[in-house]
Amino acid sequence: MKILVPHTITLDLTSGAAPAGRDRSETPDKVVLYDASAPLPPEHRDAEVLVAWANSPENLADAAAHLPRLRWVQTLAAGPDAILAAGFAPEVVVTNGRSLHDGPVAEHALALTLAAVRDLDRLGAAQREHCWDSATVDWQADPATSRHFTLHGARVTIWGFGSIAARLAPLYAALGAHVTGVASTAGERHGFPVVTDEDLPRVLATTDVLVSLLPAVPATRHAFDAARIDALPDHAVFVNVGRGATVDEEALVAALREGRLGCAALDVTETEPLPSDSPLWDTPRTIITPHVAGGRPQGASALVRENVENLRAGRPLRNVVPRG
């Protein structure tokens, strides 16, 4: 097979023990490095496998249009939205990078949460002005606000309870938070209670920190809208490390400016890079990072090698994305 690997990441597709029945010296695959920001060279349009990571939309659209023998696309991103939007033929199998980003995204979500809860945005601004922020000292010491500046005893809701949430929820719990997940089916996962969207209004009413891990699909577009913002307490913190398209940013900005939401910590926005004239930049109590939570896939080579062998053996691939 010819496997196209992007220049945006280093993958080792040759290491490891030989699969049963095949000698390690055999080299049935041709691995070709390609520029993920440019059209694919004509001589590589016979590829059967495309690995994608940080590709431009133009590159993906070109690949979808000019790879007639393509059988499988492996994106290393947890969310497959860019691949699904590129127009690959319905018979092309798409697999995502679920599990590759669990650790880094969990760490970043926790960092954003602590920054928001501990007022580090406000304190950072004071530092840049050479100001000892006594008002924040007094505010955090006030017994009336004691529950607003700590995760101990806080009610944390994780919206989208998959593999990343499985890594993240214990981190919040270790700091004394009470964690509830929201997913398509209710029950218990990884030791935490999980409810469905039907219960979301009830859960939001007592949520101190809402963490969104939602993917960008038609059903989640602007899921965090004015109604759901207003369902939260005024002091609540909103953390988004999922996808920006799931947030109604106009409603979010209005809520923050009017004091109907405590803070927003965003690693993703609906338009990326975030335009310089976006009102989000100057919205009070808003922390923005440039989509860096999941920028370090862990175990990518092993996942691609496993799926190459699965494809060769006719076995189901890991992390297949439904396209129906």
PyMOL commands that set and color helices and strands:
alter all, ss='L'
color gray80, all
select helices_A, chain A and resi 42-44+57-66+81-84+102-117+120-128+134-141+143-148+163-174+197-204+218-220+226-231+244-246+249-257+279-282+300-313
alter helices_A, ss='H'
color red, helices_A
select strands_A, chain A and resi 2-6+30-34+49-52+72-75+93-95+155-159+178-182+187-189+192-195+209-212+237-240+263-266+286-288
alter strands_A, ss='S'
color yellow, strands_A
deselect
rebuild
show_as cartoon
